[in-house]
Amino acid sequence: MLKIDFTYTGGVPGSRGLPRRRYNALRKLALEAVGHFWHEHYRALHFTAEGAKKYGYAPRSGHGRSGKKFWQSYTGRKLKAKHHRRPLVWSGKSEELSKRRTFAITSKRDLAILRIKIPAPALNFKNPHSDIDMRKEMETVTADEMAAMSKVYVERLAELIHEETAVVRVGFGGGSVAGEIAGGLAMGT
């Protein structure tokens, strides 16, 4: 099983005063949003030629060859049998398996960890006679992607904290009473 780790250290504005257990539960929900974000925006890119360039995949055999040498190579055989040159794809089974959204989330103290699990055993294959490491290629995350995922995490966590600590003023007769509404339930203003 492949794992893509996203680790966030540090706090988020507005988190002071929340009980540690509740804060950790909110961080887990925010990390889940990051996992869904990765699946929606970056998972499919790993199975494209554009993604191969972006993530620096090792060239496959047959790359830059022509004629008989090309058709005897992995790329040539794949093109002949499967009619495509997409990286990390032979039959499409691993790509299909990668669509399953399975997350392992840990949140304790100042550390929050998301592991996106990819149940595609064929991507774990590493030919000892080759520089190609499909597992490493699939697990690669660029600095831009990490920054975008960090932004999703902080924004979602801030949103959850705001919902958790929202104060709603409800009028009773001549005065008003302030109360905390847990879970973002609105009773009126």
C-alpha positions in Angstrom: 0.0 0.0 0.0 1.4 3.4 -1.0 1.2 6.3 1.4 1.4 10.0 0.8 2.2 11.8 4.0 1.0 15.3 4.7 2.3 16.7 8.0 1.4 20.0 9.5 3.0 21.5 12.6 1.9 24.6 14.4 -1.3 26.2 15.5 -4.2 27.9 13.8 -5.6 31.3 14.9 -8.6 30.9 17.1 -7.8 27.5 18.4 -6.9 28.8 21.9 -9.4 27.8 24.5 -10.7 24.7 22.8 -10.2 21.5 24.7 -7.3 19.5 23.3 -9.4 16.5 22.5 -11.9 18.6 20.5 -9.1 20.5 18.8 -7.6 17.2 17.6 -10.9 16.0 16.4 -11.3 19.2 14.3 -7.8 18.8 12.9 -8.7 15.3 11.8 -11.7 16.6 9.9 -9.5 19.3 8.3 -6.9 16.7 7.3 -9.7 14.6 5.7 -10.5 17.6 3.6 -6.9 17.8 2.5 -7.1 14.1 1.5 -10.1 14.7 -0.6 -8.4 17.8 -2.1 -5.4 15.7 -3.1 -7.7 13.1 -4.8 -9.7 15.7 -6.6 -6.7 17.8 -7.9 -3.5 15.7 -8.0 -4.2 11.9 -8.1 -5.2 11.7 -11.8 -2.2 13.9 -12.8 0.2 11.1 -11.8 -1.2 9.0 -14.6 -0.5 11.6 -17.4 2.5 12.6 -19.5 2.2 16.1 -18.0 2.4 14.5 -14.5 5.4 12.4 -15.5 7.3 15.7 -16.4 6.1 17.5 -13.3 7.0 14.8 -10.9 10.3 13.9 -12.7 9.5 10.3 -13.5 12.4 8.2 -14.8 12.3 7.7 -18.6 10.8 4.3 -19.6 12.6 1.9 -21.9 12.0 2.9 -25.5 12.1 6.6 -24.7 13.8 8.3 -27.6 14.2 5.1 -29.7 12.6 4.3 -33.0 12.1 1.3 -35.2 12.6 -2.3 -34.0 14.3 -1.2 -30.8 11.3 0.9 -29.9 8.7 -1.8 -30.5 10.7 -4.3 -28.4 10.8 -1.9 -25.5 8.3 -1.7 -22.7 6.8 1.5 -24.1 6.5 0.0 -27.6 4.9 -3.2 -26.3 2.5 -1.1 -24.2 1.6 1.1 -27.2 1.0 -2.0 -29.4 -1.0 -3.9 -26.8 -2.9 -1.2 -24.9 -2.8 1.7 -27.4 -1.4 4.3 -25.0 1.8 5.6 -23.4 0.4 6.8 -20.1 2.8 6.5 -17.2 2.1 4.2 -14.3 -0.6 2.6 -16.4 -0.6 -0.8 -18.2 -4.2 -2.1 -18.0 -5.7 0.7 -15.9 -6.3 -1.4 -12.8 -3.8 0.5 -10.6 -5.3 3.8 -11.7 -8.8 2.5 -10.9 -7.6 1.2 -7.5 -6.0 4.6 -6.7 -9.5 6.2 -6.8 -10.4 4.6 -3.4 -10.2 7.3 -0.7 -8.6 5.7 2.3 -7.0 7.9 4.9 -5.1 7.3 8.1 -5.2 10.5 10.2 -3.2 11.2 13.4 -3.5 14.4 15.5 -1.6 14.9 18.7 0.0 17.8 20.4 1.5 20.1 17.7 1.6 17.4 15.0 -1.1 16.5 12.5 -0.4 13.7 10.0 -2.5 12.6 7.0 -1.6 9.4 5.2 -3.4 8.9 1.9 -3.4 5.1 1.3 -3.3 3.9 -2.3 -4.3 0.2 -2.5 -2.6 -0.5 -5.8 0.0 -3.4 -5.3 1.4 -3.1 -8.8 2.7 0.4 -8.1 4.9 -1.1 -5.4 6.9 -3.0 -8.0 10.5 -2.0 -8.2 12.6 -3.7 -10.9 16.1 -4.1 -9.4 17.7 -3.7 -12.8 16.0 -0.3 -13.5 16.0 3.3 -12.0 12.2 3.3 -12.2 10.5 3.4 -8.8 6.7 3.6 -9.4 6.0 3.8 -5.7 8.2 6.9 -5.3 6.8 8.4 -8.5 3.2 8.0 -7.2 4.1 9.4 -3.7 5.8 12.5 -5.1 4.2 15.8 -4.1 5.6 19.1 -5.3 6.2 22.2 -3.1 3.3 24.0 -4.9 1.0 21.1 -4.1 2.1 21.0 -0.5 1.5 24.7 -0.2 -2.0 24.3 -1.7 -2.8 21.4 0.7 -1.5 23.5 3.7 -3.8 26.3 2.7 -6.8 23.9 2.4 -5.9 22.5 5.8 -5.6 25.9 7.6 -8.7 27.3 5.9 -10.8 24.2 6.7 -9.5 24.1 10.3 -10.2 27.8 10.8 -13.7 27.3 9.4 -14.3 24.3 11.8 -13.0 26.3 14.8 -15.2 29.2 13.9 -18.3 26.9 13.6 -17.3 25.3 16.9 -16.9 28.6 18.8 -19.6 30.7 17.1 -21.4 32.9 19.6 -25.0 33.6 18.8 -27.0 36.3 20.6 -30.6 35.3 21.3 -33.0 38.0 22.6 -35.2 37.3 25.6 -37.5 40.1 26.5 -35.5 43.2 27.2 -32.0 41.5 27.4 -29.9 39.1 25.4 -28.0 36.0 26.4 -24.8 34.8 24.7 -24.2 31.1 24.3 -21.9 28.8 22.4 -23.4 26.8 19.7 -21.4 23.5 19.2 -20.9 22.1 15.8 -22.0 25.2 13.9 -25.7 24.8 14.6 -27.5 28.1 14.1 -30.4 29.0 16.4 -31.0 32.5 15.1 -29.6 35.9 15.7 
